[in-house]
């Protein structure tokens, strides 16, 4: 029998919050490392989202996973369009969207609020 999912930010263990902080740091620093740290962050998110029973923690991991995969998809689609200049605008929009998602996640994490998933 599996444990029920807990829906309270105050019941998140300190190690779960520390792991989530590390994941956010990996995603924030990732663009400065040719996105290599983003790969480490997404692996960490996949592992921890599957094993946590806390809705608050899981919602943040799922938020970061969706941010990563959607950003990757739209970036891959925009790169060929760079040949006709319109891709640069697409990449700028994707970059702004990524910044919004990371900042919103960090704000909700700091305020101990779950992310909408």
N, C-alpha and C positions, 0 to 999 in steps of 0.2 A: 504494500500500500504506500502511495506517495504522500509526502507531507502536503498539507493545504498551503496555498499561496497566502502569505501574510500581506496585508494592505496598509502597513503603517511604517512611515519613515523612521520613527523613533525606535523601532525594533530592528533596524538594520545594524548589523554588527560593525564594529570599527574596522575590521579587516575588509568587509565588503565595501565600506566607504573609501578606504585607502585604495583598494583595487580599482574602484570607479574613478578616483582622482588620478591614478596612474594612467588609466585608459584615456581620460580627457587630455592629460598632458601629452600623451603620445599623438593624439589626433591634432592638437594645437601646434605642436612642434613639427609634425610631419611634413608640411609644405617646405620647410627649411632644410629637409634631408632628402629631397627628391621623392617624397612620399613613402620612404622606406619605413619610417616609424608608424605611419598610418596602417601599414600591413600588420605590424606587431599589435597595434591597437585593435584592429578588426579581429585578429585571432583571439586576443584576450576577451573581446566583447562576445564572440561566439561561444567560447568556453564558459564564461561566467553567466551569460544569459541563460544557458541551458541548465546550469546547476543551482542557481539561486531560487529561493522560495519567497523572496521579498518582492512584492509588486513594484515598490518604489525603485529598488535597485535594478530590477529587470527592465523597467520602462526606460531607464537611462541607457542601458546596454542596447536595447532594441532601437532606441532613437539614434544612437551613434552608428549602429549597423545600417540602418536605413539611409542615414546621411552619407555614409561611405559608399554604399552600393549605388545609390541614385546619382551621386556626384561622379562616380566612375563611369556609369552608363552615359550620362549626358556629356561628359568630357570626351569620351571615345567618339560619340556621335558628332561633336562639334569640331574635332581636330581635322577631319577631311574638308570641312567647310572653310577652314582657314585659307585654303587656296583661293577662295573667292571673297575673302575679307569678312563675310558675315559670321564666320566661325569665331573670330576674335570677340565679337559682341556676345555670342553665345557663351564662350568661355568666361567672359567677364560676368555675365549673369549667373552662371554656375558658381563662380567664385564668391560672388556676393551672397548667394543662397547658402553656400557652405558656411560662410562666416556667420550669417544669421542663425543657422541651426546650431553651430557650436556655441555661440554666445548665449542663445536661449537655453540650451542645455546646461551650461555652466551656471546661469542665473537660477534656474529651477533647482539645480543640485545644491547651490549655496543656501537656498531658501527651503531646502528639504521638501520640495514638491515633486511628485512624479510627473513624467512626461506623458503627453497624450499619445497613445499608441492604438 
